[in-house]
Amino acid sequence: MQGGWRLTPVGGLVLMDLDVVLLSRIQFALTIMFHYIFPPLAIGLGVMLVYMEGRYLRTKDPMYETAARFWTKIFALNFAIGVASGIVMEFEFGTNWAKYSRFVGDVFGSALAAEGIFAFFLESGFLALLVFGWDRVSPRMHFFSTVMVALGSIFSSIWIVVANSWQQTPAGYHLVARTFDGAKEVRAEVTDFWAVVFNPSTVDRLVHVWIGALILGAFFVMSVAAYYILRDRHLDFARKSFGAALTLGLISSVAMLVSGDSQARKVARTQPPKLAAFEGLFTTGEGGAPLSLFGIPDAAEQRLKFGVAVPKLLSFLVYGDFNKPVAGLDQVPPSDRPPVGISFQTYHIMVALGFFFIALTAYATWCRRRGTLFAKRWLMWVFVFAVIGPVIANEFGWVAAEVGRQPWIVYGLLRTSEAHSEAVRAPQVLGSIILFAVIYALLFAVWIFVLDAKIRQGPGPVGEKPERTSGRDILDAAARLAGHGGSMTSAKEEQ
C-alpha cells in the first residue's frame, strides 16, 4: 500500500509490509528535524554576539565583553552539534533517494557547492578566532571574526533555502531525457543559474527563515537570562542580555507577522493546494473564502469539523477582495492533494505561536519601560520555558511546508513515490531509523548536559582576562586525560 503499512495474513500469522517510501520519509524527517534545532539558533545567537561585542567596542563596558564571551561558548557548542547532526542528510540523498538525487543533481550541485565554499568555510574559518582569539588578536580583529562567523551562518541558510525553494517553485531549468542502467529517465538541468537562485518563493521563504532564527536566538538568550534573574545571580549580565534580546525578539516577532502574510500570498499564487490544506478549504465557494482559526479537517467527509472561521477574511488577505474565491482542494485531483490534517494543524500552531510571541514580548517591553519587568517573577518563569515555543514554531513551519508540497518532492515535476532508491529495502531503512534515533538521543543528551553545565557555571567575573594557553598547558592536559596522573613535565623530571 503506497504511503502506509499493510497487514498481510500469512499461514495464520499477521505480517507487516513496510512501505520503503514512508520509512524513508520518516527517516529524513527525523534527521532534519533534529538538525534544525541548531542552525536557526546559530543564526540568532550569531546576531546577538555581534551586538554584544559591538556594544563593548563602542561603550568599553566590560559587562558586554563578559556577555560576548559567555554567549560565544554557547554558540560554539551549538555549532559543533549542528555540524555533527547535519552531515547525515547529505548521505540520505544518495542512499534513500537516488532517483531524486539524479533528477535534481545538476540544480542542487551548484547551490550546495556554493554553500560549502561561501558559507561553511567562512563560518568555520573564523570560528577559531571567535572562540580562541580573545587574548591573541586585537578587539577589532576579534569583532571582525565575530561578524564573519555570523555572516557565515546566514550565508549557509541562503543556499539551503534556495535549494529547497526550487523544489517548491522550480525555475531556470529544462528537462533532459537520459538513460540510466538501461532505463530511460528525465533529469532537470540548469539553464539560468540566477533564475534558480531567485525562483518565485526564495526571497519570501529566506526572510521567513531568518526572522524565525532571530526569534529563537532572542528567546534562548531571554530564557537563560531569566533563569539567572530568578536565581539572583549575575544580575547585571542577565539584565543587559535580556534587554538586548527582548528588543530583538519584539522587532522580529512583529516582522514575522508581515513576512508570514507575504509568504501565504505567495503560496496562494504558486501552490494553491498547499494553501487550501493550510486552511482546511475543501471546496471553492462562490463568495469569499473564510479564514479558519482552528478545527479538525476530515478528508473523508471533505469538511472542517468543530471549525471556527472569520467569513471572507482569507480572500481579503490573499487578494485584497472580500468576495474573490480562493481555490479549494476540489480544484485538483485526489491524487494530487496534500495530507490536510498535518498541514492544517502544524500551520495553525505555528501561526498561533507567532501571535503569542508578539503578545509576550510587547507586554514585557511595556513592563520594562515602567521599570517593573524584572520584579515580575511569574513573567521571568514564563520566559524560562517560552524558548520551547520558537523551537516548535520553526519545526512546524518546515513540516507544514514540506507536507503541504506532497505528493510532489519537486512540485509538479517529480512525485515522492517515484523518487526513492529501488535498491534499498524497508527493513534496512527501519533499522537505520532505530540507530539514528539512539544516536540522536545521545547527541541531544550530550548537548543538554554540556549546555546545562555552562549555564550553571555562568559568565566569568567582569573584566577578567583568561590566561594565555601555552603548548605545555595543552600537553599537560593531554597527559592527565590519558591517565598519567601528572604533567609530562614532572614525568620527565622524575626520569
GUDREN-924569 format. One record per residue: x, y, z of N, C-alpha, C, O in turn; residue in one letter. Coordinates in steps of 0.05 Angstrom, whole numbers, plus 5000, padded with zeros to 4 digits. Example, Ala and Ser with C-alpha at 12.3 -4.5 7.8 and 13.67 -1.06 7.14 Angstrom:
REM residues 2
526448865156524649105156526449345156528549345169A525749555142527349795143525850015157526850235161S
//
This chain:
REM residues 495
501749765000500050005000501850255000503450285018M501550424980503350654978502750855000500450925005Q504850945012504551155033503851045060503251205077G503750785064503050685091504050405095505650305080G502950275116503650005123501249825118498949915119W501749565113499549385107499949135123502149025125R497849035135497948785150497148555131494948565119L498848355128498448135110498347875124500247805138T496047725123495947465136497547255120497147215096P499347115134500946905122501046665141502246685162V499746445132499846205148498846235177500046125195G496846395180495746435207497046655222496146735243G499346765211500646985224500047245209499247235186L500247465223499847725210502547865209503747935229V503447915184505948045179505448335170503448395158L507248505176507048785169508848845145511348825147M507648925122509149005099509849305103508149475103D512449365105513349635110513749775083514949665065L512750015081513050175057515650325058516050485075D517450265039520150385040520050685035521650825046V518050785020517851075016517051215041518251415049V515151105055514251225080516551225101516951415115L517850995103520050975122522351165115523551285133L522951195090525051375081524251665088525951825096S521651725085520751995092520952035122521752255131R520251835138520451855167523451895175524052055193I525151745162528051765169529052045163530452155180Q528452145140529352415133528152625151529452815160F525552595158524252775176525652775204526052985216A526352535213527652505239530352655239530852815257L531952615218534552735217534453035214535853185227T532753125196532653415191531353575214532153795220I529353455227528053595249529953615273529953815288M531653405277533553425299535753635292536453795308F536653615267538753805258537754095259539254275266H535254135253534254415250533854545277533054785278Y534354415299534454555325536754755325536554965337I538954685311541454835315542055055295542955265304F541555025269542055255250540655515257541955725257P538055515262536755765269537855885295538056125298P538555715314539655805339542455935334543156135347L543955815316546555925309546256205296547756385302A544356235278543856495265543056705286544156925287I541156625303540256815324542356895344542657125350G543856695353546056755372548256915359549557085371L548756855333550857005319550257305318552057465322G547757365313546957655313547257775341548058005343V546557625361546857715389549757765396550457955410M551557585386554357615391555457875379556958025391L554557925354555458175340554558415356556058605359V552058415366551058635382552658675407553558895414Y553058455422554458475448557258575445558158755459M558758465426561558545422561658825411563458985417E559858895393559759165382559259365404560459585404G557459305422556959485445559359515463559859735473R560859305466563359315482565359505469566559675482Y565759475443567659645429566759945430568460125431L564259985430563260265430563160395458563960625461R562360235478562060355505564360285524564660415544T565960085517568159985534567059885561568559855580K564459815562563359695586564159405587563459245570D565759325607566759055608564558845611565058605604P562158925620560058725622559258625594558558385592M559358795574558658695547560758505537560058315522Y563258545544565358355536564858085550565057875538E564158095576563557855591561257705578561257455576T559157855571556857735558557657605531556757385525A559257745516560057635490561657385493561357195478A563457375513565057135519563256895526563656675517R561256955543559456735552557856625529557656385525F556556805513554856705492556556585469555456425454W559056655467560856525448561156225454561156055437T561456165480561655885489559155725481559355505471K556855845485554355715478554155685447553355475438I554955885433554955865403556655645393555955495376F559055625405560955415396559855135400560154955383A558555095423557354835429555154775409555054555398L553554975403551354935384552354875356551254715342N554555015349555754975322556754685319556354565299F558054585340559154315339557054105335557353925319A554854125351552753925349551253955322550453755310I550954205313549654245287551154125264549854005246G553754155264555354035242555153725243554853595223V555353615267555353325270552653205261552552995250A550453345267547753245260546953295232545153165222S548253485218547453555191548753395169547653375147G551053265175552453115154550752885143550852815120I549152755161547652515154545852565130545452385113V544552795130542552845109543652835081542252735063M546052925077547252915050547552625041547252575017E548252445059548452165051545752035046545551865029F543652125059541052015055540052075027538451925016E540852305015540052354988540952134969539452054951F543352024973544351814956543451544963543051374946G543051484989542251214997539251164994538550964983T537651355003534751305002533251444979531051354972N534551644967533051804947534851834922535352054913W535651604911537451604888536151734863537451894850A533651664857532351784834532052084837532352234818K531352164861531152454867533852594863533952804851Y535952464873538652584871539452614841540652814834S538852414825539552434796537852654783538752784764R535352684791533552874779534453164785534553334768F535253214810535853494818538853544821539653764828V540553344814543353364818544653604805546253744818G543853664781545053894767544254154780545754354780D541754174790540754414803542054444831543054664838V541854234846542754254874545854264876546954374895F547154144856550154134858551354414860553154454877G550354604844551554874845550755014871552455144883S548354974880547455114905548955004929549855164946A549154744931550454624955553554674953554754704974L554654684929557454754927557955044936559955094950A556155224929556455494938556155514968557555674981A554355354979554055355009556655275022557455395042E558055075011560554985023562755185020564355225038G562955314996565155494991564755765005566555865018I562355885002561856155011560856165040561056385053F559855955051558655965077560255795098561155905118A560455535093561655365113564555445119565355455142F566155495097568955565101569255835114571055875130F567456015107567456285120566856255150568256375167L564856105157564056075184566155925201566956015222E566955685191568855525206571655655206573155615225S572355795184574955925183575456125204577656145215G573356285211573656495231572756395259573056535278F571656155260570656055286572956025306572556075330L575355935297577555905315578356175328578856195352A578356385312578956655323576756745342577356865363L574256685335572056755353572256625380571956755401L572856365380572856215405575456245421575456285445V577756235406580356225420582056475417584256495428F580956675403582656905397582257145415583357365409G580757115437580257345454582857475464583057725464W584757315472587257425483589557415464591857455471D588957375438591157335418590957535395592957585381R588657655391588357855369587158105381586158105404V587258315366586158575376583158555378581858395365S581958725395579058725398577558775371575458645366P578658945354577358995328577558755310575658685296R579858615310580058375294578258155304577058005289M577958135331576157935342573257995334571657825328H572558255335569858335327569358265298567258175290F571458315281571158235253570657945249569057865233F572057775265571657485263568857415272567657225261S567857555292565057505301563057565279561157415275T563457785265561657865243561857655221559757585210V564257555215564557365194563157095201561956975183M563357015226562056765234559056795232557656615223V558057025241555157075239554257085210552156965203A555757215193555057215164555256945152553656875135L557256785161557456505151555056345156554156195139G553956365180551556215187549156315170547456155163S549056575165546856685149547156595119545256515107I549656605109550156525081549456225077548456145056F550056065098549455785096546455735092545655575075S544855895106541955865103541055945076539055845066S542356135063541556235037541456005017539455965003I543655855015543755644994542055405000540955284982W541755345026539955125033537055205026535555035015I536255445032533555535026533155564996530955504986V535155644981534955654952534355384941532555354924V535855184950535354904940532554804947531254694930A531754854972529054764980526854914966524854804958N527355174962525255334949524955254920522755264909S527155164907526955074880525154834878523654794858W525154664899523254434899520354534900518554404889Q519954754913517254864916516255004891514054974882Q518055164879517355324855519655304835521255494834T519855084820522155054802522255274780520155364770P524755364774525155564754528055544744529755434758A528555654720531255664709532355384702534755344705G530655214691531554934684530254844659528354974649Y531154624648529654474628530054184633531954104647H528354014623528353734628529853594605529353644581L531653414612533253264593532852974597533152874619V532252824576531852534577534652404576536452494561A534952194592537552044593536951754599534751684607R538951594596538751304602540551244625542951304625T539451104645541051034668540450734675538150664679F542450574675542150284679540150164660538549984668D540250244635538450134615535650244616534050164599G535050414634532350524636532350824630534150964637A530250914616530051194609528951354632526951274645K530151584638529151754658529752044651531152094632E528552224665528752514660530152654683529652584706V531852844677533052994698532853294691532653364668R532953464712532853754709535753854707537453784722A536154034687538754154684538454464684536454564674E540454594695540254884699540655024671542454954657V538855214665539155384641539755674649540955824634T538855744673539356014683539856004713537955974729D542356024721543155994749541656194767540656124789F541556444758540256644776537256614777535956694796W536056494756533256434758532756204778530756204792A534656024780534555814801534755944829533155884846V536656124832537156244858534656414866533756394889V533756584848531456754854528856644842527356784829F528456384848525856264839523556404855524156534875N521156364846518956534857518656534887517556724898P519556324901519056314930521556364947521356364971S523856404935526356414950526356644970526856604994T525856884961526257124978524257115001525157165024V521757054997519857045018520556835039520356875063D521356595029522056385048524656435063524856365086R526556565050529056625063528656825085529756795107L527157035080526557235100525057105123525657165147V523256935117521756795138523556625156523256625180H525456485143527356315158529056495176529556425199V530056705165531856885181530357005205531457005228W527957095201526457205223525856995245526157055268I525156755236524756535255527256475271527056415295G529556495258532056455272532656675293533556615315A532056915285532457135304530657115328531457165351L528157025324526356985346527456765365527356805390I528356545354529456335370531856425386532056375410L533756565373536156665387535356845409536556835431G533457035404532657225425531357085448532057145471A529556895443528256755465530156575480529856535504F532156465467534156305481535656475501536056395524F536656705492538056885510536356975533537256985556V533857045527531957135548531456905568531156955592M531356655558530856435576533056405596532556375620S535556415587537856385605538056625624538556595648V537656865613537857105629535657105651536157175674A533257015644531057005663531756805686531056845709A533056585679533856385699535756515719535556465743Y537656665709539556805727538157005745538757025769Y536257145733534857345749533257215771533157305794I531956995765530456845786532256735807531356705830L534656665800536556555819538256765832540056715849R537757025825539157245836542157225832543757275850D542957145807545757105800546357275775544657305757R548757375774549757515750547657725740547057725716H546657885758544358045752544958255731543258295713L547258385732547858595712548058465684547058565665D549458235683549758095658546958005648546358035624F545357895666542757795658540858015647539457985627A540958245661539158455653539958575626538258645609R542558615622543558715596542958515574542058595552K543358265579542858065559539858045553539058035530S538258055574535358035570534258275555532658245536F535258515562534258755548534858755519533158825502G537358675511538058665483536458465468535458515446A536058225480534558015467531658085465530258005446A530558225485527758305485527158485461525158465448L528958675457528658865434528658705408526958755391T530658525405530758365381528258185378527258155356L527358075401525057895400522558035392520957925376G522058285402519658435395519758515365517758475351L521958625356522158705328521758465309520358485290I523058245316522858005299520057885299519157795278S518757885322516057765323514057925307512357815293S514358195308512558365292513258325262511458315245V515858315256516658275228515658005217515057985194A515557805235514657545226511757555217510957405199M510057725229507257755221507157855192505557755176L508858045185508858155158509957945139508857905117V512157815147513357605129511357375124511157275102S510057285146508157065142505857135123505056965108G504857385125502757465106503757465078502357375060D506157565073507357575046507757285036507157235012S508757115052509256835043506656695037506556535018Q504556735054501956595049500856685022499656525007A501156945015500057034989501756914966500656864945R504256884971505956754950505156454946504956364924K504556314968503656044966500956024951500555834936V499256224956496656224942496956234912495356124897A499056374903499456404874501056174862500556094840R502956064877504755854866503955574873504455394857T502655534896501855264905499055274918498855234942Q497055314902494355344913493455104931492155154951P494054854923493254634941494454644969493254564988P496854744970498154774997496654975014496154915038K495955205003494455395019491755285027490855325050L490455145009487855015015488154825038486454805056A490354665039490854485061491354635086490454555108A492954845085493455015109490855115122490655125146F488955185105486555305115484155105117481955185125E484654855110482454655111480254725092477854685098G480954835069479054935049478554715029480154685010L476554555033476054325015474554404989475054274969F472854604990471354684967471754974960472355144977T471455034934471755314925468955434924467255354908T468555634941465855754943465555984922467556074910G463156064919462656284900463456554912464456724898E462956584938463756834951466556824962468156654954G467156994981469857004993470256755010468356645021G472856685013473556445029474056535058475256745063A473156365077473556435106476456375114477756205103P477356515135479956455148479456285172478256375192L480456035171479955845193481855915216484255955213S480655925240482255975265483155715277485455685286L481355515278482055245287479955055279477755135269F480454805282478554595274479954325269482454305273G478454125261479553865255478753795226476453725222I480653795208479953725180479153435177480553255188P477053375163476153105158476253055128474453145113D478352925118478652885089476552695078475752725055A475552515095473452325085470852475080469552425060A470052655098467652805095468053065081466053215076E470453135074471153375059470053625074468753795061Q470653645100469753885114471553915139472953735147R471254155151472754225175470954195199469154355203L471453995216469753945239470554135262472954205265K468554215277468954385300470554645293471954755310F470254725269471754955259470555225267468155255269G472355415272471555695276473055855255475555835254V471656015240472956165219471756445217469556495226A473356635206472456905201471556925172473256885154V469056975167468056965139469557165121470057395128P470257065097471357215075474157345081475257475064K475257295104477757425111480157315095481957455089L480057055089482256935073482357065046484557125036L480157105033480057235007481257515008482757604990S480657655030481657935032484657925037486158085025F485657745053488557735059490157655034492357745030L488957475018490457374995490257564971492257624958V487857664966487357824942486558114947486458274928Y486158184972485158454978482258494970481358724966G480758284967478058284957476458084974476957844973D474458184989472958005006471257804991470557595003F470657854966468857674951470257494931468857334918N472857524927474157354907474657074918475757054940K473856874904474156594914477156514915478756604899P477756344934480356214937480155924929478255784938V481955824913481755554904481955354927483755364943A479955164927479954954947481254704936482154694914G481254494953482454244945480854104923481853924910L478354184919476754064898477754144870476754034850D479654334868480654414843482854234832483754264809Q483854044848485953864839484953574843483253524861V485953384827485153104831485853004859487753104871P484452814869485052704896487952604898489152624920P489052504877491852404878493852634881496252574887S493052874875494953104877494453274902495653484904D492853184920492253334944494153264967494753034971R495153474981496953415004495353315028492953355029P496753185047495353105072494453355087495953525094P491853365091490653615102491053635132491653845142V490753415146490853425176493453535186493453725202G495653415178498353515188498853795179499753965194I498253855153498754125142497254335158498354535166S494654275162492954475176493854525204494154755212F494354315220494954345248497654475252497954655269Q499754375238502354495242502454785234503754955247T501054855212500955135203499555305224500555525230Y497355215235495855375254497255405281497155605294H498655195289500255215314502455415310503055575328I503855405287505955605281504855885282506056065294M502555935269501356205269500656295297501156515305V499356105313498556175340500956245357500856435373A503156095354505556165369506656435361507756575378L506456495335507456765326505956985340507257185348G503356965343501857175358502557175387502557385400F503056935398503956925427506557065431506957205451F508457035412511057175414510657475414511957615430F508857575397508357865396507257965422508158155433I505257815432503957905457505857895481505958085497A507457685482509257655505511457865505511957995525L512757905482514858095480513858385483515258555494T511458445472510358705475509658765504510258985514A508558575518507858615546510458655563510558825580Y512458495557514958515572516358785566517558905584A516158875541517259145535515859365550517059555560T513159335552511659535567512459535597512759745609W512759295608513659275636516459385639517059505660C518159345620520959445622520959755622522459875637R519259875606519160165605518060275631518760505639R516460125645515360205671517260135694516860225717R519359985688521259915709520459685726521459655748G518459525717517459305734518059035722517158825734T519459015700519858765686521158555703520058335706L523458615714525058405728523958345756524858155769F521958505765520758445791518458245788517558135808A517558195764515358015759516457725756517157645734K516557585778517757315777516157125760517356955747R513557155760511956975743512557015714512656815698W513157265706513857315678516557205671516957105649L518457225690521057105685520856805682522256685665M519156675697518756385694517556325667518256125654W515756495657514656455630516856465610516956295591V518756655612520856675593522856445595524056365575F523156335619524956105621524055875603525755745590V521455825602520455605586519455685559518855515542F519155945554518056045528519855975505518955985482A522355915510524255845488523255595473524055555450V521655435486520655195472518855275449518655135429I517455505452515655595431516955645404516055535384G519155805403520455845377521555585365521655555341P522455395382523455145371521155005357521554905335V518854985370516554855358515655005333515054875312I515555265334514655425311516555385287515555355264A519155385291521055335269520655055258520655015233N520354855275520054585266517454545251517354425229E515254645262512654615250512354775224510854695206F513754995222513755145197514854975174513754975152G517054835179518154655159516454415153516154335130W515254305174513454075170511054165152510354015133V509854395158507654485142508454525113507054455094A510854645109511754705082512354445066511654425042A513554255079514354005065511953815061511653705040E510353785081507953615078505953735059504653605044V505754005060503854145042504654125013502954164996G507254055007508054024980507353754968507353714944R506853564985506253284976503753284959501953464961Q503553094940505252854937507752904920508952714910P508553154917510853224900513353264917513253394937W515553144908518053204920519353444906520753604919I518853474880519353714865516753794853515653654836V515654014861512854084856512254084826513454234810Y510353914819509353894791511153744772510453704749G513553654782515453514764516053234773516153054756L516453184798517252914808515752854833515753004853L514352624832512852534856514652394876516652274869R513952424901515552304923515651994919517751874925T513451884911513351594907515151484885515751254884S516051674868517751594845520651664850522351634831E521351764873524051884877525851714894528151794898A524851494905526451344924528451154910528451124886H530251034926532250854916531050574915530150464935S531050454891529950184888531649974902530549754909E534150024906535949824917535649794948536549604960A534349994960534049994989531549854997529449904985V531649695017529349545027528349655053529849785068R525749615058524449735082525849645108526249825125A526549395113527849325138530549475142531249535165P531949535120534449685123533849965132535350075150Q531850085121531150365129530150365158530950535174V528550165165527550155192529850125212529850255233L531749945206534049915224535650175227536450235249G535950315205537450565207535950775223537150945237S533250775221531650965237532150915267532451105282I532050665274532550595303535350685312535650795333I537350625295540050705302540351015303541651115321L539151145284539351445284537951555309538951745321F535651435316534251535340535951505365535951685382A537351285367539051235390541451445390541951565410V542751465367545051655365544151935370545552085385I541952025358541052295362540152345391540452565401Y538952145403538252175432540752215449540752375467A542952075442545452105457546652385451547552515470L546552465426547552735419545952955434547153145444L543352915434541653115448542253125478542353335490F542752885489543352865518546053005523546353145543A548052965506550553095509550253395507551353545523V548753485487548253775484546953895509547854105519W544853765519543553865543545353865567545454055583I546953655570548753625593550853855593551253985613F552153885570554254095568553054375570554254545583V550754415557549454675558548654735587549054965596L547554545601546754585629549254655646549154835663D551454515641553954565656554954855651555754985670A554854945626555855215620553955425632554855635642K551355375631549455565642549755575673549655795685I550055345686550355345715552955485723553055625743R555055445707557555585713557355885710558356035725Q555855965689555356245685557656395673559756275668G557356655668559556815657561756855678561256845702P564156895669566356945687566157225700564457385693G567957275719567957545732568357765711569857725692P567057985715567158205696569958315694571258375714V570958345669573558455665575858255668578158335663G575258005676577357815679578457715652576857635635E580957725648582257635624583157355627584557295647K582557175608583456895611586456885607587657045591P587756705621590656665617591256545590589556405578E593556615579594356515553594956215556596156125575R594056065537594455775536597055715522597455795499T598955585535601455515524601455235513599655075519S603555165497603754895488604154695510603054465509G605554775531605954595554603354545568602854315577R601554745570598954705583597354495568596054325580D597554495541596054305525597154025529595553835532I599854005530601053735535600353635562599853395566L600353805582599653725610596853625611596253425624D595053765598592153685598591853415584590353245593A593253375562593053125547594152895565593052675564A596252945579597452735596595452665618595252425625A594152865630592152795651589852635640588952455653R588952715617586652565605587452275598585852095599L590052245591590951975585591351805610591951565608A591051925634591251765658593951755670594451575687G595751935663598451925674598552045702600551995716H596552195709596352285737597952545742597352675761G599852615725601352865729602052975703601252875682G603553185703604353315678606653175665608153035678S606853215639609053095624611653215633613753085632M611653465642614053595651615053455676617453395678T613253405696614153275721615052995715616852895729S613852865695614652585689617552585678619052405685A618152785662620852795652622852855674625052745674K622053025693623853095715624452845732626652815742E622352675736622752435752624652245738626152105752E624652245711626452075697629352165699631152045688Q
//
